[in-house]
Amino acid sequence: MLTQARTRRSDDNRREYCTECGEKAPQRAKITIEQTHGDAVVAENVKFARVPCRTTVCLRCGATSRERMNE
């Protein structure tokens, strides 16, 4: 008999410190690729003018924070 392994998500894995709440709170995180410059980038260098950014939203108070991943 085969059984499927189940993994449990711990609430601590999704909690991060929120500066607005002043404590650890549930967060929703998203990684996006954003341009670092506007139209000033030469067409051949566009692929180098992007950076991954991590955006988190506090599920308790709604505060949003954004940080570049390469800094």
Contact map, one row per residue, 1 for C-alpha under 8 A:
11100000000000000000000000000000000000000000000000000000000000000000000
11110000000000000000000000000000000000000000000000000000000000000000000
11111000000000000000000000000000000000000000000000000000000000000000000
01111100000000000000000000000000000000000000000000000000000000000000000
00111110000000000000000000000000000000000000000000000000000000000000000
00011111000000000000000000000000000000000000000000000000000000000000000
00001111100000000000000000000000000000000000000000000000000000000000000
00000111110000000000000000000000000000000000000000000000000000000000000
00000011111010000000000000000000000000000000000000000000000000000000000
00000001111111000000000000000000000000000000000000000000000000000000000
00000000111111100000000001000000000000000000000000000000000000000000000
00000000011111100000000000000000000000000000000000000000000000000000000
00000000111111100000000000000000000000000000000000000000000000000000000
00000000011111110000000001110000000000000000000000000000000000000000000
00000000001111111000000111100000000000000000000000000000000000000000000
00000000000001111100001111100000000000000000000000000000000000000000000
00000000000000111110011110000000000000000000000000000000000000000000000
00000000000000011111111110000000000000000000000000000000010000100000000
00000000000000001111111000000000000000000000000000000000000000000000000
00000000000000000111110000000000000000000000000000000000000010100000000
00000000000000000111111110000000000000000000000000000000000110000000000
00000000000000001111111100000000000000000000000000000000000000000000000
00000000000000011110111110000000000000000000000000000000000000000000000
00000000000000111100111111000000000000000000000000000000000000000000000
00000000000000111100101111100000000000000000000000000000011100000000000
00000000001001110000000111110000000000000000000000000000011100000000000
00000000000001110000000011111000000000000000000000000001111000000000000
00000000000001000000000001111100000000000000000000000001111000000000000
00000000000000000000000000111110000000000000000000000111100000000000000
00000000000000000000000000011111000000000000000000000111000000000000000
00000000000000000000000000001111100000000000000000011110000000000000000
00000000000000000000000000000111110000000000000000011110000000000000000
00000000000000000000000000000011111000000000000001111000000000000000000
00000000000000000000000000000001111100000000000001111000000000000000000
00000000000000000000000000000000111111000000000011100000000000000000000
00000000000000000000000000000000011111000000000011100000000000000000000
00000000000000000000000000000000001111111000000010000000000000000000000
00000000000000000000000000000000001111111000000000000000000000000000000
00000000000000000000000000000000000011111000000000000000000000000000000
00000000000000000000000000000000000011111100000000000000000000000000000
00000000000000000000000000000000000011111110110010000000000000000000000
00000000000000000000000000000000000000011111110000000000000000000000000
00000000000000000000000000000000000000001111110000000000000000000000000
00000000000000000000000000000000000000000111111000000000000000000000000
00000000000000000000000000000000000000001111111110000000000000000000000
00000000000000000000000000000000000000001111111111000000000000000000000
00000000000000000000000000000000000000000001111111000000000000000000000
00000000000000000000000000000000000000000000111111000000000000000000000
00000000000000000000000000000000001110001000111111100000000000000000000
00000000000000000000000000000000111100000000011111110000000000000000000
00000000000000000000000000000000111100000000000011111000000000000001110
00000000000000000000000000000011110000000000000001111100000000000001110
00000000000000000000000000000011110000000000000000111110000000000111100
00000000000000000000000000001111000000000000000000011111000000000111100
00000000000000000000000000001111000000000000000000001111100000011110000
00000000000000000000000000111100000000000000000000000111110000011100000
00000000000000000000000000111000000000000000000000000011111001111000000
00000000000000000100000011110000000000000000000000000001111111110000000
00000000000000000000000011110000000000000000000000000000111111000000000
00000000000000000000100011000000000000000000000000000000011111000000000
00000000000000000001100000000000000000000000000000000000011111100000000
00000000000000000000000000000000000000000000000000000000111111110000000
00000000000000000101000000000000000000000000000000000000110011111000000
00000000000000000000000000000000000000000000000000000011110001111100000
00000000000000000000000000000000000000000000000000000011100000111110000
00000000000000000000000000000000000000000000000000001111000000011111000
00000000000000000000000000000000000000000000000000001110000000001111100
00000000000000000000000000000000000000000000000000111100000000000111111
00000000000000000000000000000000000000000000000000111100000000000011111
00000000000000000000000000000000000000000000000000110000000000000001111
00000000000000000000000000000000000000000000000000000000000000000001111
